[in-house]
Amino acid sequence: MERRIRLAGVFVLLLFFGLFLQLNNVQFLRAHALATSPGNPRTITDQFGQPRGDIFSADGVLLASSVATGKTPYAYQRVYPPNTATLFAQITGYSSILYGTYTGVEGEYNKYLTVHTTPIRNLHDLLTNHQVVDDVTLTVRASLQEQVAAAINAVGSPAGAVVLDPSTGAVEAMYATPTFDPNPLSSIDIPTEQKAWLADNAGGYTTTPLVSNAFQTTLAPGSDFKVITTSAILKGRPDLAAKVFPTSLVQIPLPNSGGRTLHNYDYYPCGGDLAMLVAQSCDAAFGQLGMDLGAKALVDEATLYGFNRPSPIDLPGAGVSTIPPASSFAGNLPGLAYSAIGQENVSASVLQMAMAASAVADGGVIMTPHVMAQIRDSQGNLVTSYVPTPFSRVMSAQDAAQLSTFMQGVVAFGTASAVGFPAAWNVAAKTGTAQTGHNENNDWMVAFAPASHPQVAVAVAVPFQAPGTVGAGVAGPLVRSIIGAALGQAG
């Protein structure tokens, strides 16, 4: 009996000790995290009881502000002007009582947009309470965003476009359909928020407008991926770069596949040197080059471009572009051949492929993509500004120049020759058509211009297209329109 009493006493003491540790954990170690948690009712009341900072486009258009409601406890409501609300929704995000402030610029720069205390810089600051909100100015131009949206909306089906400044990584435009109106989700009327949330999520993750088809979803990039395959060839395999294929090449046998072949689109013959293979987008030749290159070189190159790691853009929830690990191709050369042409299990976001185009445009360097240009306090003082930062060097300037020449050939005499780019624009491009296996095509194009001194890099993807469509025919006109708008040219 005595032994049981002692054990019970020890057990009770352990319980008290555990309770003591948890109380200290909650009251001290986790106090700040719990107090500022988005799910804390006090935090929610505080957040909507005070105004947030404004969000502006690069050309000074107001994209988000707070207005007084005259009600308690939610004294302020986030408002997105009707003329730009759906245009920028997937970039600005929303600020919701029920669903939080986790998306877009609202989420990424929440600590600046919400009321906070400025650092103490002098004696005056020490004696006064400096509660401020900061305003965020984006790199995205509202004027260009409108023109990009007009091009994408004309498709009448889900599509996405990204426009980058290749020398800085600044996102000059980024738009995708379907999109949404962030105002109902930011309402202080709970039933209004709930109704909007249910409507926006009615189709599930794959079709919800709350997930951007420009930087969050991924899909097979098709022959746009040949930019990366060619980069790996130029960088590490001069023997493959010098290889010449018969111009009558239609298909190649796939090893260990039971007699399967990889054939060119619509069984068209093609061939020649690497410049012609890129211009003609010769699938059979690139499938063979991919197998000759080897899985490690191909996967390592894709990883340098940003595959298989989080996207570096300063927005929450960016999609991760993927290519299978090199080990998965052991004994699977057919899979490697298809991966080299952007199919099999390769997937990419539109942002990722815009980064690939910008790498060629910027002499082999991918600059980190970003949407924040600068943040200023309510007095107009600069709080912080974005400093252009390299993300990855993927190839030498010499190899990039060579690849740029190949991509100019795509426009001059290759698969994009019928798109109608004015010669004065000096466009370099790569078309892509991924056959998904679901009786649908993903139609792509990446491009930059002018090739002699690149100012913009563009990627457009239009998924779920009918069999027989191609990137040049579907995405090409959109890219032409977007590049013309970005350069301030008609065409």
BELKA-V924735 format. One record per backbone hydrogen bond with DSSP energy under -1.0 kcal/mol. CO is the residue of the C=O (numbers start at 0). NH is the residue of the N-H. E is the energy in kcal/mol with one decimal. If there is no record, write none. Layout:
# BELKA-V924735
CO_NH_E + CO_NH_E
This chain:
# BELKA-V924735
0_4_-2.3 + 1_5_-2.3 + 2_6_-2.3 + 3_7_-2.6 + 4_8_-2.4 + 5_9_-2.6 + 6_10_-2.4 + 7_11_-2.4 + 8_12_-2.3 + 9_13_-2.2 + 10_14_-2.1 + 11_15_-2.4 + 12_16_-2.4 + 13_17_-2.8 + 14_18_-2.6 + 15_19_-2.4 + 16_20_-2.4 + 17_21_-2.4 + 18_22_-2.5 + 19_23_-2.2 + 20_24_-2.4 + 21_25_-2.7 + 22_26_-2.9 + 23_27_-2.2 + 23_28_-1.5 + 24_29_-3.4 + 29_33_-2.7 + 30_34_-2.4 + 31_35_-2.0 + 36_39_-1.7 + 39_43_-2.4 + 40_44_-2.6 + 41_45_-2.7 + 42_46_-2.8 + 43_47_-2.3 + 47_75_-2.8 + 53_135_-2.6 + 54_62_-3.4 + 54_63_-1.4 + 55_137_-2.7 + 56_59_-1.7 + 60_56_-2.3 + 63_54_-1.9 + 64_78_-3.2 + 66_76_-2.3 + 72_74_-1.2 + 74_68_-3.0 + 76_66_-2.3 + 78_64_-2.2 + 80_83_-1.7 + 80_84_-1.6 + 83_87_-2.0 + 87_90_-2.1 + 87_91_-3.1 + 88_92_-2.4 + 90_104_-2.5 + 91_105_-2.5 + 95_99_-1.0 + 99_95_-1.9 + 102_106_-2.0 + 103_107_-2.6 + 104_108_-2.5 + 106_109_-1.1 + 108_111_-1.0 + 108_112_-2.0 + 109_113_-2.4 + 111_133_-2.5 + 112_52_-2.2 + 115_131_-3.1 + 121_125_-1.5 + 122_126_-1.3 + 128_130_-1.3 + 129_117_-2.2 + 131_115_-2.6 + 134_375_-2.2 + 135_55_-2.8 + 136_372_-2.8 + 136_373_-1.6 + 139_57_-3.0 + 140_144_-2.9 + 141_145_-2.2 + 142_146_-1.2 + 143_147_-2.7 + 144_148_-2.6 + 145_149_-2.1 + 146_150_-1.6 + 147_151_-2.5 + 148_152_-3.2 + 149_153_-1.1 + 151_154_-1.6 + 158_176_-2.7 + 159_460_-2.2 + 160_174_-1.9 + 161_458_-1.9 + 162_171_-2.3 + 162_172_-1.3 + 163_456_-2.3 + 164_167_-1.3 + 164_168_-3.2 + 168_369_-1.6 + 169_164_-2.2 + 171_140_-1.9 + 172_162_-2.9 + 174_160_-2.5 + 176_158_-1.1 + 183_186_-1.2 + 188_192_-1.9 + 189_193_-2.6 + 190_194_-2.5 + 191_195_-2.1 + 192_196_-2.7 + 193_197_-2.4 + 194_198_-2.1 + 195_199_-2.7 + 196_200_-1.5 + 200_203_-1.5 + 203_206_-1.2 + 203_207_-1.5 + 207_210_-1.4 + 211_215_-1.8 + 211_216_-2.0 + 213_350_-1.6 + 214_318_-2.4 + 218_347_-2.5 + 220_223_-1.4 + 221_224_-2.1 + 222_225_-1.6 + 223_226_-1.6 + 224_227_-1.1 + 224_228_-1.9 + 225_229_-2.9 + 226_230_-1.8 + 227_231_-2.1 + 228_232_-1.9 + 229_233_-2.9 + 230_234_-1.9 + 231_235_-2.1 + 232_236_-2.2 + 236_240_-2.2 + 237_241_-1.3 + 239_242_-1.1 + 244_271_-1.8 + 245_248_-1.6 + 248_269_-2.1 + 249_263_-2.5 + 251_261_-2.4 + 259_253_-2.5 + 261_251_-2.0 + 263_266_-2.4 + 264_267_-1.8 + 271_244_-2.3 + 272_276_-2.3 + 273_277_-2.3 + 274_278_-2.1 + 275_279_-2.8 + 276_281_-2.0 + 278_414_-2.4 + 281_285_-2.4 + 282_286_-2.7 + 283_287_-1.9 + 284_288_-2.6 + 285_289_-2.4 + 286_290_-1.8 + 287_291_-2.5 + 288_292_-2.7 + 289_293_-1.9 + 293_297_-1.8 + 294_298_-2.9 + 295_299_-2.8 + 296_300_-1.9 + 297_301_-2.3 + 298_302_-2.3 + 299_303_-1.9 + 300_304_-1.6 + 301_306_-2.4 + 312_314_-1.7 + 320_307_-3.8 + 321_346_-2.5 + 324_327_-1.6 + 325_328_-1.7 + 326_329_-1.4 + 328_331_-2.7 + 331_335_-1.5 + 332_336_-2.4 + 333_337_-2.2 + 334_338_-2.1 + 335_339_-1.9 + 337_342_-2.4 + 338_341_-1.9 + 341_221_-2.2 + 342_345_-1.7 + 346_321_-1.7 + 347_218_-2.1 + 348_352_-1.8 + 349_353_-2.0 + 350_354_-2.2 + 351_355_-1.7 + 352_356_-2.0 + 353_357_-2.3 + 354_358_-1.7 + 355_359_-1.3 + 356_360_-2.1 + 357_361_-2.3 + 358_363_-3.0 + 359_362_-1.1 + 363_393_-2.8 + 363_394_-1.2 + 365_390_-3.4 + 365_391_-1.6 + 369_170_-2.5 + 370_138_-2.1 + 372_385_-2.3 + 373_136_-3.0 + 374_382_-3.2 + 374_383_-1.6 + 375_134_-3.4 + 376_379_-2.3 + 380_376_-2.5 + 383_374_-3.2 + 388_367_-3.1 + 391_365_-3.3 + 395_399_-2.5 + 396_400_-2.2 + 397_401_-1.8 + 398_402_-2.6 + 399_403_-2.4 + 400_404_-1.9 + 401_405_-1.9 + 402_406_-2.4 + 403_407_-2.0 + 404_408_-1.6 + 405_409_-1.1 + 406_428_-2.1 + 407_411_-2.5 + 408_412_-2.8 + 409_415_-1.9 + 413_416_-1.9 + 415_418_-1.4 + 421_424_-1.7 + 422_425_-1.3 + 425_450_-3.2 + 427_447_-2.3 + 429_445_-2.2 + 431_443_-3.3 + 433_441_-2.5 + 439_435_-2.0 + 440_464_-2.9 + 441_433_-2.6 + 442_461_-2.9 + 443_431_-1.8 + 444_459_-2.3 + 445_429_-2.4 + 446_457_-3.3 + 447_427_-2.5 + 448_454_-2.8 + 448_455_-1.9 + 455_448_-1.9 + 456_163_-3.0 + 457_446_-2.4 + 458_161_-2.1 + 459_444_-1.7 + 460_159_-2.1 + 461_442_-2.3 + 464_440_-2.6 + 465_468_-1.8 + 469_473_-2.2 + 470_474_-1.4 + 470_475_-1.8 + 474_478_-2.3 + 475_479_-2.5 + 476_480_-2.1 + 477_481_-2.6 + 478_482_-3.0 + 479_483_-2.1 + 480_484_-2.0 + 481_485_-2.9 + 482_486_-2.4 + 483_488_-3.6
